[in-house]
Amino acid sequence: MALAHLEQNQLTDALSCLDEAFLALAKDQSREADIKAQATICAQYKIAVALLQVTFVFSISCGEKYIYD
């Protein structure tokens, strides 16, 4: 779901989905599942979305305008 929100530039919703994914991974880890790969991917997406969100807000505050295809 996070990627679907990203495609629609719904960054806050994407971050919420990634937070839910981390909670699910924590539950899996408590069952002694190996979650390193999934957690790494999830963390990388969360960092990317957070950077996009900061960049977007900064760009708006500087008066830049973006056109999304």
C-alpha positions in Angstrom: 0.0 0.0 0.0 2.8 2.4 0.7 4.0 2.3 -2.9 0.4 3.1 -4.1 0.4 6.1 -1.8 3.8 7.2 -3.2 2.5 7.0 -6.8 -0.3 9.4 -5.8 2.1 11.7 -3.9 0.3 10.9 -0.6 3.5 11.0 1.5 1.9 11.1 4.9 -0.3 8.1 4.1 2.8 6.3 2.7 4.6 6.9 6.0 1.7 5.5 8.0 1.7 2.3 5.9 5.4 1.9 6.5 4.9 2.4 10.3 2.3 -0.4 10.1 4.7 -2.6 8.2 7.3 -2.1 11.0 4.8 -3.1 13.6 4.0 -6.3 11.6 7.7 -7.0 11.3 8.1 -6.6 15.1 5.4 -9.2 15.6 7.1 -11.5 13.2 10.4 -11.0 15.0 8.8 -11.8 18.3 8.0 -15.2 16.8 11.7 -15.6 16.0 11.3 -15.0 12.3 14.3 -13.7 10.3 13.1 -10.2 9.2 16.4 -8.5 8.4 15.8 -8.2 4.6 12.2 -7.0 5.0 13.2 -4.5 7.8 16.0 -3.1 5.6 13.8 -2.6 2.6 11.0 -1.0 4.8 13.5 1.3 6.5 15.0 2.4 3.1 11.5 3.2 1.8 10.6 5.1 5.0 13.8 7.2 4.7 13.1 7.9 1.0 9.5 9.0 1.7 10.6 11.2 4.6 13.2 12.8 2.4 10.6 13.4 -0.4 8.2 14.9 2.2 10.9 17.3 3.4 12.0 18.2 -0.1 8.4 18.8 -1.2 7.6 21.1 1.8 10.9 22.9 1.4 10.2 23.4 -2.4 6.7 24.8 -1.7 8.1 27.2 1.0 10.6 28.5 -1.5 7.9 29.1 -4.1 8.9 26.4 -6.5 6.1 24.8 -8.5 6.0 21.2 -9.6 3.9 19.6 -12.3 3.2 16.0 -11.8 2.5 13.8 -14.9 
